[in-house]
Amino acid sequence: MKIPSSILTLLIGIFVTLASLWYGQNHGLLPVAASEEAELVDGLFNAMMTIGFGLFLLVEGALVFSAIRFRRKDGDLTDGEHLEGNIPLEIVWTAIPAVVVLGISIYSFDIYTRMGGLELMNHDMGGPGKSVEVAYAADAGSAGSTTALGELPLAGNLMSDSGLGVSPDAVDEGLFVDVKGLQYAFIFNYPNGVIDGELHVPSGEPVRLNLNAQDVLHAFWLPEFRIKQDMIPGQQTKLVINATREGTYPVVCAELCGPYHGGMRTQLIVHSPEDYADWMAERVAAMDSGEAIAALPAASNDRTDAQYLAPFVEPLQLAVAPESLATLQAAAGVHHHHHAGT
């Protein structure tokens, strides 16, 4: 019995829809989601994977079907049928991608806005009788300047007042941590004067990170949180995170900051509120007793070349001793004191 083409098309549509929905939620391409921001980003990513996998099945299925159904028969040496085109079909395969791209654009804009990525737009950008303010990365302490093209005051503080992850209801509450990026480490300054080389935060409450770089551009990236922010010398940026899952997660520099950029990483440890309070109490007690902070990275000038290069050997799986790597470094005319001091 021959299946009517309308029923066959319906069955194919159902299969493609179900397969796309399943794959969009079970692709396993992302690390664990450990923050509220990650859940938002994952929802957008899953939607794009669902649409993309459905289009893949349709396009590749049509190609395979056409290659089999319309293949040249044995002994057939004639030319193929001459086709002038199909206007309705061309409209369909142009309109559908346009609608898909527009929908994803609106969805992604909404997610980016909810994550605080457009917090800059909340500032007064001028009105009737006012000149237009333009955000730019001004030098620290700059009160703004004027462009050479006209009276357009450049509000240098706007960029530092904005930042991905900054939301109006979270900026002025929760834990505040100052983060300093330098070649090639992150240093975290907590309330009560606690300083550490790892980021410890409680789950279930907003944490605002005030980011700054000491030497060159760095980027503070939390893969499991799906969030990243630039660290700019002389310019403070902000990052608000809302951890939802206890555990230990990597903190990675995502901006090429020098020859050992790949080794600039540390850990984010999410505690329960009670465990975080205990950890903070222990660190304050240790600080009051004058104990050294073991987790704080030693300054580059206080380490030998072998000590400085040792952390890069194991992560990169180099079959070479740190001492040998230091010799190669010296032969290439590169010294870590040069990178740490400038």
Buried (B, 14 or more C-beta within 10 A) or exposed (E): EEEEEEEEEEEBEEEBEEBBBEBBEEBEEBEEBBBBBBEBBBEBBBBBBBBBBBBBBBEEEEEEEEEEEEEEEEEEEEEEEEEEEEEEEEEEEEEEEEEBEEEBEEBBEEBBEEBBBEBBEEBEBEEEEEEEBBBBBBEEEBEBBEEEEEEBBBBBBBBBBBBBBBBEEBBEEBBBBBBBBBBBBBBBBBEEEBBBBBBBBBBBBBBBBBBBBBBBBBBBBBBBBBBBBBBBBBBBBBBBBBBBBBEEBEBBBBBEBBBBBBBBBBBBBBBEEEBBEEBBEEBBEBBEEEEEBEBBBEEBEEBEBBBBBBBBBEEEEEEEEBEBBBBEBEEEEEBBEEBBEE
